[in-house]
Amino acid sequence: MVDIKRKIIMLPGPVDVPDDVLLAMSKPIINHRSADFHELMASIENNARTVFQTKNNVVVLSSSGTGGAESAVFNIIRPGDKAIVPVFGEFSGRLAEQIDQAGGRAIRVNAPFGTAPSIDQIEASIKLNNDAKSIFLVYNDTSPGTTYRMAQELGELAVKYGLFYIADSISVLGGDELPQDKWNMDIVIAGSQKALFTPPGLALVGVSDKVIDYVKKNRPYSTYFDYSKYVDYLSKLETPFTPALPLFYALDVALARIVQDGMDKRIQMHRTGAQAYYEAFKEMGLEPFVEEKLRSNVVISIKYPPGIDDAKFRSTLENDYNLVIAGGFGEVKGKIFRIGNMGTISKNKILPTIAAVGHSLNSLGYKNDVDKAIDRAKEILTALAQ
């Protein structure tokens, strides 16, 4: 048996999972065609619709978030279909690749990492490709730590031009504003292991009736990811295939806690936590990687100061402070570090993380005033729970 030491996980997913959510997974295995499972599924569905802010069905896939994104591609894209894809990070680039691999044609609207394409640029691409079928957006691309703050306006474009609108919201649903119906989103994808603070292994997908009608008439090239099957079984409070039962138990507890807190409160908690990080790091003389209007509230990405080595910095955090954060990858590998501000947002997580970052940088030669940074964060976190 492998002995794994428990660490303080401050990654952009998976996140540290609360004990009550973890303990829920120890419940007995049940028949997934039984009344017990029907009760569990009803609870998950009702709370998921509240979190997604939708009247649509929310299907739960026993898959990773990437599987959830691929499910949207399989259900919408047919050979030769064009899809408009804003690309401003590794995950939006990966989504465009998934579309191409499915036989579609991703029309990329590119922007440098740390920025994002404007609405005007995307509309110009739609006009040039007036036979496009859909818009696929990564609402929060965790690789640069960029949130596409024009997502509502993009929904208005989708309605204007009669396009399906798909939002990969794997890393952000539950942590930032995302009302599916209000923003005219046909498909919204969430991952269990991010702002929903559940272990990895589930993808939740809010699916509009418009999509289900399309899928029933145009069958996808996938049995496992066929949304129409999930919606049909959901009418019986079941899943078409064997679900990951322990994870469903955990998800039920996590969703119930989010709903009990209230979506407005949960979103504000993440905003407050993000502000504390950004302001504290500013006091240290550190610079955020993403331009201000697009900075994520769930992934804090910070440029390394000159002379700081990524591997040495993160190993110092882990070895000296038992703290795990992420570096950059792709074209920003070695240039930034990233902290997950997801799920459980508390002073007891944020302040030690800021302190560990500051002291580690000091030990590696980048001198900064850690106490001043902590004081600034405390000012912002006054209203936040321990």
matplotlib code that plots the C-alpha trace (Angstrom):
import matplotlib.pyplot as plt

x = [0.0, 1.3, 1.6, 0.7, 1.2, -1.6, -0.6, -2.2, -3.5, -3.8, -3.9, -6.3, -7.9, -8.1, -8.8, -8.7, -12.0, -13.9, -14.0, -17.8, -17.7, -14.9, -16.8, -19.9, -18.0, -17.9, -21.7, -22.8, -22.9, -26.5, -28.4, -28.4, -31.9, -33.3, -35.5, -32.4, -30.6, -33.7, -33.7, -30.0, -30.4, -33.3, -31.3, -28.3, -30.5, -32.5, -29.4, -27.4, -30.1, -29.8, -26.0, -26.2, -29.1, -31.1, -34.4, -32.7, -31.6, -28.2, -26.7, -23.9, -21.2, -18.8, -15.8, -13.2, -13.9, -12.1, -14.6, -17.4, -15.9, -15.5, -19.2, -20.2, -18.1, -19.6, -23.2, -22.9, -20.2, -20.7, -18.1, -17.5, -19.3, -17.6, -17.3, -16.0, -13.5, -11.9, -8.3, -6.4, -4.9, -3.9, -7.4, -9.2, -6.6, -7.3, -11.0, -10.4, -8.3, -11.1, -13.4, -11.0, -10.4, -14.2, -14.2, -15.4, -13.5, -12.5, -12.3, -9.8, -10.0, -6.6, -5.3, -2.0, -2.1, -3.0, -5.5, -8.6, -10.3, -12.8, -16.5, -15.9, -13.2, -15.4, -18.4, -16.1, -15.1, -18.8, -19.5, -16.6, -17.9, -21.6, -22.2, -20.8, -22.9, -21.7, -19.5, -17.3, -15.9, -13.6, -15.1, -12.2, -8.9, -6.8, -3.5, -3.1, -5.7, -8.0, -11.8, -13.7, -15.7, -17.7, -19.5, -22.9, -22.3, -21.1, -24.5, -26.2, -24.1, -25.1, -28.8, -28.3, -26.6, -28.6, -25.6, -25.3, -23.4, -21.3, -19.4, -16.6, -16.9, -15.1, -12.9, -15.3, -18.9, -19.7, -16.9, -18.0, -21.1, -22.5, -26.3, -26.8, -30.3, -29.8, -26.7, -28.3, -25.9, -27.0, -24.4, -22.5, -19.8, -18.5, -15.9, -16.4, -12.8, -12.8, -15.1, -17.6, -15.0, -15.7, -13.0, -12.1, -14.2, -17.5, -18.5, -21.8, -23.4, -26.4, -28.1, -30.8, -33.9, -32.7, -29.6, -31.6, -34.0, -31.0, -29.3, -32.4, -32.6, -28.8, -27.3, -23.8, -20.8, -20.8, -22.9, -21.5, -21.8, -25.2, -27.0, -30.4, -29.9, -29.0, -32.0, -34.3, -33.0, -33.0, -36.8, -36.6, -34.0, -31.4, -28.3, -28.0, -24.7, -23.3, -22.5, -19.5, -21.6, -19.1, -18.6, -22.3, -22.6, -19.8, -21.3, -24.7, -23.1, -21.1, -24.0, -26.2, -23.6, -23.3, -27.1, -27.3, -24.7, -26.4, -24.9, -24.4, -22.5, -20.4, -19.4, -18.6, -16.4, -14.3, -14.1, -12.9, -10.3, -9.0, -8.8, -6.8, -4.3, -3.9, -3.5, -1.1, 1.1, 1.1, 2.5, 5.3, 6.1, 4.7, 2.8, -0.4, 0.0, -3.4, -4.7, -6.9, -10.3, -9.8, -8.2, -9.7, -11.2, -10.6, -7.0, -4.5, -1.6, 1.5, 4.6, 7.9, 10.3, 13.7, 16.0, 13.4, 13.4, 10.0, 11.0, 13.1, 10.3, 7.6, 9.8, 10.6, 6.8, 6.2, 9.2, 9.3, 5.6, 3.8, 2.0, 1.3, 0.6, 0.9, 3.4, 2.6, 2.6, 2.7, 4.1, 4.0, 5.9, 8.5, 7.1, 4.2, 2.9, -0.8, -2.8, -6.3, -8.8, -11.7, -14.2, -13.3, -12.4, -11.1, -8.6, -7.0, -6.1, -5.4, -3.2, -0.8, -0.5, 0.4, 2.9, 4.5, 4.9, 6.5, 8.9, 9.9, 10.7, 12.8, 14.7, 15.4, 16.7, 13.6, 13.2, 9.7, 7.8, 5.7, 4.1, 2.9, 1.4, -0.4, -1.7, -3.2, -4.8, -6.3, -7.9, -9.7, -10.6, -12.3, -15.8, -14.6, -15.0, -12.0]
y = [0.0, 3.4, 5.8, 9.3, 12.3, 14.8, 18.2, 21.6, 21.5, 25.0, 23.9, 25.1, 21.7, 19.2, 21.1, 20.2, 18.4, 19.0, 16.1, 15.8, 15.5, 12.9, 10.9, 10.8, 8.4, 5.7, 5.2, 1.7, 0.8, 0.6, -0.5, 2.4, 1.3, 1.5, 3.9, 4.9, 6.0, 7.8, 9.9, 10.6, 11.6, 13.9, 15.7, 16.2, 17.3, 19.9, 21.4, 21.3, 23.3, 25.9, 26.1, 26.3, 28.8, 26.9, 25.2, 22.8, 19.3, 18.8, 15.4, 13.9, 12.0, 9.6, 11.2, 13.8, 17.4, 16.8, 14.0, 16.6, 18.9, 16.1, 15.1, 18.6, 18.3, 14.8, 16.0, 19.2, 18.7, 16.6, 16.2, 19.5, 21.7, 25.0, 26.2, 29.6, 29.1, 32.0, 30.8, 32.5, 29.6, 26.0, 24.7, 26.8, 25.5, 22.0, 22.5, 23.6, 20.5, 18.3, 19.9, 19.2, 15.6, 15.1, 16.0, 19.6, 22.7, 25.0, 28.6, 30.0, 33.6, 33.9, 36.3, 36.3, 34.5, 37.0, 38.7, 37.5, 38.2, 41.0, 40.6, 42.6, 40.2, 37.2, 38.8, 39.5, 35.8, 34.8, 37.1, 35.6, 32.1, 32.6, 28.9, 28.3, 26.2, 27.0, 29.0, 27.0, 29.1, 28.2, 30.6, 30.3, 29.1, 28.0, 27.9, 31.7, 32.3, 34.2, 34.6, 35.7, 38.5, 39.1, 35.7, 37.3, 39.4, 36.3, 34.7, 37.6, 37.1, 33.4, 34.3, 37.0, 34.6, 31.4, 29.5, 26.9, 28.4, 26.0, 27.1, 25.0, 26.2, 23.2, 25.3, 28.1, 27.0, 27.6, 30.2, 33.0, 34.4, 32.0, 32.0, 29.5, 30.5, 34.3, 34.1, 32.0, 29.1, 25.8, 23.7, 24.5, 22.0, 21.8, 19.6, 18.1, 18.7, 22.5, 25.1, 22.3, 20.9, 17.2, 14.6, 14.3, 12.0, 13.7, 16.2, 18.0, 19.3, 21.7, 20.9, 22.9, 21.4, 22.9, 20.6, 17.5, 18.1, 18.4, 15.3, 13.1, 14.0, 13.9, 11.1, 11.7, 9.4, 8.3, 5.9, 6.8, 10.6, 10.8, 13.5, 12.3, 9.0, 10.8, 13.0, 10.1, 8.2, 11.4, 11.4, 8.1, 9.6, 7.2, 7.3, 5.2, 3.6, 2.6, 5.8, 6.4, 6.0, 7.1, 10.3, 10.9, 10.7, 13.3, 15.6, 15.5, 16.9, 19.5, 20.8, 21.0, 23.1, 25.5, 25.9, 26.4, 29.1, 30.7, 31.4, 35.1, 34.4, 31.7, 34.0, 36.9, 34.6, 33.8, 37.4, 38.4, 35.6, 36.6, 40.3, 39.3, 37.4, 40.0, 42.9, 40.9, 39.9, 43.6, 44.5, 42.0, 43.7, 40.8, 41.3, 39.4, 37.7, 38.5, 42.0, 43.4, 43.1, 39.5, 38.2, 35.0, 34.9, 31.1, 30.9, 33.4, 33.6, 35.6, 36.3, 35.1, 38.0, 37.9, 35.2, 32.9, 29.3, 27.6, 24.2, 25.5, 27.8, 25.2, 22.5, 25.0, 25.5, 21.8, 20.8, 23.6, 24.5, 21.3, 23.5, 22.5, 25.1, 24.9, 26.3, 27.4, 25.0, 25.3, 28.7, 30.1, 27.2, 28.5, 32.1, 32.1, 30.3, 29.6, 29.3, 27.7, 29.9, 27.4, 25.6, 26.1, 29.8, 30.8, 32.9, 29.7, 28.7, 32.1, 33.7, 30.8, 30.4, 34.1, 33.8, 30.7, 32.3, 35.4, 33.5, 31.1, 34.0, 35.6, 32.4, 32.3, 35.8, 37.9, 40.2, 41.3, 42.4, 39.4, 41.1, 44.0, 41.7, 39.7, 42.8, 43.9, 40.5, 40.6, 44.0, 42.5, 39.2, 40.8, 39.6, 36.1, 33.1, 31.4]
z = [0.0, -0.9, 2.1, 0.9, 3.1, 3.2, 1.8, 1.5, -2.0, -3.6, -7.2, -9.9, -9.5, -8.1, -4.9, -1.3, -0.5, 2.8, 5.2, 5.0, 1.2, 1.4, 4.1, 1.9, -0.4, 2.4, 2.1, 0.9, -2.8, -3.9, -7.0, -9.4, -10.6, -7.1, -5.1, -3.1, -6.2, -7.4, -4.2, -4.6, -8.2, -7.5, -4.9, -7.2, -10.1, -8.1, -6.6, -9.8, -11.6, -8.9, -9.2, -13.0, -12.8, -15.4, -16.0, -18.3, -17.5, -15.9, -16.8, -14.7, -16.6, -14.9, -16.6, -16.3, -17.2, -20.5, -21.1, -20.5, -23.1, -25.6, -24.9, -26.1, -29.2, -30.1, -29.6, -31.6, -34.3, -37.4, -40.2, -41.9, -39.3, -38.5, -34.9, -33.8, -31.0, -29.1, -28.3, -25.5, -23.5, -23.6, -22.8, -25.4, -27.9, -26.8, -27.3, -30.9, -31.4, -30.1, -32.7, -35.5, -34.4, -34.4, -38.1, -37.6, -38.5, -35.6, -36.7, -34.2, -33.0, -31.4, -28.8, -26.8, -23.4, -20.7, -23.1, -25.0, -28.3, -28.3, -29.1, -32.4, -33.4, -32.8, -34.6, -37.6, -37.7, -37.6, -40.5, -42.5, -41.7, -42.1, -42.3, -38.8, -36.5, -33.0, -30.7, -28.3, -25.4, -22.5, -20.0, -17.6, -19.2, -16.2, -18.1, -18.2, -15.5, -17.8, -17.5, -20.6, -19.1, -22.3, -22.0, -21.8, -24.9, -26.7, -25.9, -27.5, -30.6, -30.6, -30.6, -33.2, -35.7, -34.7, -33.3, -30.6, -27.7, -25.6, -22.5, -21.1, -17.5, -16.0, -13.7, -12.8, -12.3, -8.6, -8.3, -10.5, -12.2, -14.8, -15.2, -18.0, -19.1, -18.7, -20.9, -23.6, -23.2, -24.8, -23.1, -19.9, -18.7, -15.1, -13.5, -10.0, -8.9, -9.2, -7.6, -6.7, -4.3, -5.1, -6.0, -9.7, -11.9, -12.7, -15.4, -15.0, -18.2, -18.4, -21.7, -23.4, -24.9, -28.2, -28.0, -27.1, -30.0, -32.4, -31.0, -31.3, -35.0, -35.6, -33.6, -32.2, -33.0, -29.4, -27.3, -23.9, -24.4, -26.2, -24.2, -25.3, -23.5, -20.3, -20.5, -21.2, -18.2, -16.1, -16.4, -14.4, -12.1, -13.4, -15.6, -18.8, -17.7, -14.3, -12.4, -10.2, -7.0, -4.4, -6.3, -6.7, -2.9, -2.6, -5.2, -3.5, -0.2, -2.1, -4.1, -1.1, 0.8, -2.2, -2.4, 1.3, 1.2, -1.8, -5.2, -4.6, -1.4, -3.0, -5.9, -3.5, -1.4, -4.5, -5.5, -2.0, -1.9, -5.3, -4.3, -1.2, -3.3, -6.0, -3.5, -1.2, -4.2, -5.3, -1.9, -2.6, -5.9, -8.0, -11.2, -12.3, -15.7, -17.0, -17.8, -15.0, -16.6, -17.5, -14.3, -12.9, -9.5, -9.3, -10.7, -9.5, -12.0, -11.2, -13.2, -11.7, -10.7, -12.4, -11.1, -9.6, -10.9, -11.2, -10.0, -7.0, -5.9, -6.0, -4.4, -1.6, -1.0, -0.9, 1.1, 3.6, 3.9, 2.7, 0.2, -3.4, -6.1, -9.9, -12.4, -15.9, -18.9, -22.6, -23.7, -20.1, -18.6, -16.1, -16.5, -14.0, -10.9, -10.4, -7.2, -7.1, -5.3, -5.5, -3.4, 0.3, 0.5, 4.0, 5.8, 7.1, 3.6, 2.0, 4.6, 5.0, 1.2, 0.9, 3.7, 2.3, -1.2, 0.3, 2.6, -0.2, -2.6, 0.2, 0.7, -3.1, -3.2, -4.1, -1.1, -0.1, 2.9, 3.9, 6.9, 4.9, 2.3, 5.0, 6.6, 3.3, 2.7, 6.2, 5.5, 2.5, 4.2, 7.3, 6.3, 5.2, 7.5, 9.1]

ax = plt.figure().add_subplot(projection="3d")
ax.plot(x, y, z, "-o")
ax.set_aspect("equal")
plt.show()
